């Protein structure tokens, strides 16, 4: 298996590379932070550079690409998250690479939770808009991607930046009325590796309507462009929610982390409704489909904290 991970120096990308089977050939992109894992072919590639992305695919010839590269703030969000995803999807099409695209629960407006795979994006924030646009571009450029929508990713070895900031009191206030489904990074990485292996093995049920939701772009409420020519699946794309099974407010999650690490909470509680910038209140994802088709166990925050 030749596996390419974009954003391999990011938190999720790095975990995928560490947990991938030893006999796989691994390649990854980075930009600001070099990758030092010995068994990974590291390429300094800006996903906004279509020519560089094409050269990478031509050089490595991946069987599967997991596209994790993204930024969460700044003026480059739309170009990196949306245009970069389009470039990766185009290259995957050109080089016959199976594509797993990582999206987010925050593409929803938070008013109609829980969200299953048939839910349509309704972004409220610039980051959410960039991720929703990325999904649209991927669907337009690639005939049958798997779009994985996930939630707050956390982990301890190493500790993710958000958890460290929360424990240090630098991520405050935490909202009591904003709900997510946090997922442990190892569980997410294992689920993505399982999907990659299934795609490489040609398990067609990953694109079966009974297994992963398949949608006709013509019935979607937003204007979407049709995927490129694949007559066997030309009107469908696939979405899978992979998140934790436990719905928690941001404040509840912070309290659990502080208790687990035996530190006094250094953050304050607040109401999302009082925040000046609109935010989605409840992005709870329905993960019943993932729990049905994946062997990987998606653990709750309580289960992870008890086991770590």
N, C-alpha and C positions, 0 to 999 in steps of 0.2 A: 504494500500500500504506500503510495506517495501522497502524503497529507501536507497541504499548505495551510498555514494559519496566518491571516493578516492581523497586524497588531499583536505580534507575538511577545512584545515586551510589556503589554498591558496585563492587568490582573487576571482576567479570564483567559486570554491567549497564553500567558505563561503557564497557567495551571493545565491547560490542554496539552501543552508540549511536555510537561513533566509527567503527566499521567498516561500519555499515549503508549501503546505497546512498543517494546524495545526493538522489535524486528521491523517496524515501520520506518520508511524514509521520510524525514521531517524537514520542512522548510518553513521559514517565517519571515514576515516583514517587520521592520522597526523604522523609526524615524529619529526621535530624540534620544532614546535609551537603547544602546546596543544589547544584543542577546548573547549571553556567554555560555549557554548550554552546549556541551561538547558535541552531542549527536544531532544538532540542528544546523542546517544550512541557513545562515542569516543573510538577508538582503535588505539594504537600506533603500526603501522604496516609499515614495509619497504616493498614496493611492489616488491623489488628484491628478497625477501624471499618467495619462492613459498609455503613452508609449512605454514608460517604465513598467507599468503593470503587465502589458503585453509581453515585454521581453522576459519578465519573471516567469510568466506562465510558459513561454516558449522554452526557457532554459530548464525549468524543473519538471514540467509536464505532470502536474498533480492529478491524481485520480479524484480526489475530493478536496475542496477548499472550504474552510470555515472562516467566514468574514467577520472578525470581531473589531477591526480597526474603527475607531470613532473618537470624537472629542465631545465633552459635555458642556463646554462653555466657550465663549469667545467669538470673535468675528468669523472664524473659519468653520463654524459648525456646519453650515449648509454645504459648503464646498467639500469638506472632508466626509461628512456623513452621507450626504445625498449623491453628489457628483462622484465621490470616491467609490461608493457602492455601485453606481452605474458602470464605472470603469471595470470593476472586478467582475460584475455580471457579464459584461461584454466579452472579457477575456475568457471567462469560464465557458461561454457559448462557443467561442472560436476554437478553443482547445479541448472541447468535449470533456469538461471537468464537472463533476457533480458539485452543486453549490448549497451550502448551508449558510444562511444569512441571519445574523443576530440582531433582533429588534428589541423593543422595550414595552413595558406595560404603560408607560406614561404617554403613549400616543393616544390614549383615551381621555375623555373629558371628566371621568370619575363620577358621573351621575347615573350610571346604569350597570353597576357591578352586581354580580360577578360577570366577567367577560369571557365568553368561550371563543373558539377559533373563528366563528362566523361574524364576530363583532367588527364593525367598521371604525377606522381611526377618526378621532375628532380632537386633534391636538390643541392645547391651550398655551403652551410655552414655546419659545424658539427652539429649544432642544427637541421637544416633542414633534414640532413641525419638521425638523430636519430628519428625524427618524421615520416619520410617516412618509415623507417624500422619498426617503431611501427605499422603503418597501415598494412604493410605486415604480421607481426606476428599476429595481431588481425584477419586478414582475414584467416590466416592459421589455427588458433586454434578455431575459432568460426564461425558457419555456416552462420549466418545472422545478423551481427552487423549493427548498424547505426553509420557510421563514420561522425562526424560533423567537417567540416573544417571552422575555423573562422579566424578573423583578429585581429588587435590591440584592446585589451579590455581596456576600461577606465571607471572611475566612480568617484564619489565625496563623498560618505557617507559610508565608509571612502574613501578618495582620493587614487587612485591607485598609486603605487610607481613611475611609469613612468611619470605620470602627475606631481606629486610632484617634481621629479627631473627636469622635463622640466621647470616648473615655477621657480625653484630655480637656474636655469642655470647650473645644474650638468649633464644634458643630452644634450651635445653639441659636435659637430655641428649637425644640423638637415638638412637632405638632401632635396633638391628641386626637385630632379629627382627620388625619390623613393616613389612609390604610394601604399597606402593601403586603406582599407575600415573600419575605426574604428567603433567598436560596443560598445554601452553602456552596462555595466555589467548587469544591471537589465533586459534589453531586452534579452540578451543572456541567463541569468538564467531562465527567464520566458519561452523562447522558448524550453529550455532543459526540464523544468518541463512539458510543454505541450507534448513534445515527450514521456517522461516517462509515463505520464498518458495514452497516446494513446497506447503505447506498453502494458501497464498493462490491458487496456480494450480490447486488441486483435484486434485492427484495422488493418486488413491485408493490407490495401491500402498503409501503410507506406513502404511496400516492393514491391509495384506494379511498373512496369517500367514506368507507366504514372505519378506516384507521386514522386518517388525518383529513381535516376538512378541506374539500376542494371547492373552489368557487368559480363561477362564471363571471368574468370581469364585466360583462355587459349588464349584469344585475346589480352591481355595486353602486351605492349612492354617489360616490365621487367619480369624476371623469377619469378613467384609467385607459392607458393604451394597451392594446393586445400584446401578449407575449409573442416572441419570435416564432418562426415556423417550426412546429413539432406537431405533425398532424395527429399523433397518437394522444396528445394532451394539450392541444393548442389553446384551449379556452380555460385552463385550470392552473391554479397555483396552490401551494400547500402551506398551511400554518400549523404550528404546534406550540402550545403554551407549556413552557417548562419553568416552573417556579416552586417555591416551597408550599406545603399544604396548610400553613398556619397564617391566618390573617391577623396582622398586628398593626397598631398605630405606630408611627415613628417614635413616639414617646415610650410606648410599651416596649418596643424593641430596644431602645436605649437603656431602659431600666433593667431588662434581662441581661444585657451585655455587662452593665456595671456590676450587677450582682454576681455574675459568673466569674468576673475578674477581681472581685472583692475590692472594688473601689467605690468611693462615695460619688454619687452622681454629681457631675459638675455642669449639667445642662438644665435649662429651664423649659417648662412646658408652655405651649401657646396654641392658639386656635388658627388653623389654616384659613378659616373664613375671615379672620381679621388681617391677614397678610395683604399688602397693597397690590401685589401681582397675582393674577388668577392662577390657581394651581388645582390639579385634579384631586378631589377629596378621597376617592376610593377606587384604586386600580386593581382590586382583587381579581386574579386570574383563575378561571376554572381549569384545573389541570387533570380532570378525570380521564381525558383521552390519552395524555402522556402516561398516566399511571396504568392505563390498560395495555399500552403497546410496548412500554419500555421495561427492561429488566432492572435498570438502575432505580434504586429506591430514592425518592425525593423526600428527604427528612424535614421535619418541622424544626423550628429554632430550639424548642425545648429538647427534642431528641438529640440534636447536634451538641448543645451545651452540656447535656448529661453525659455524652460519650467522649467529650474532649476535655 
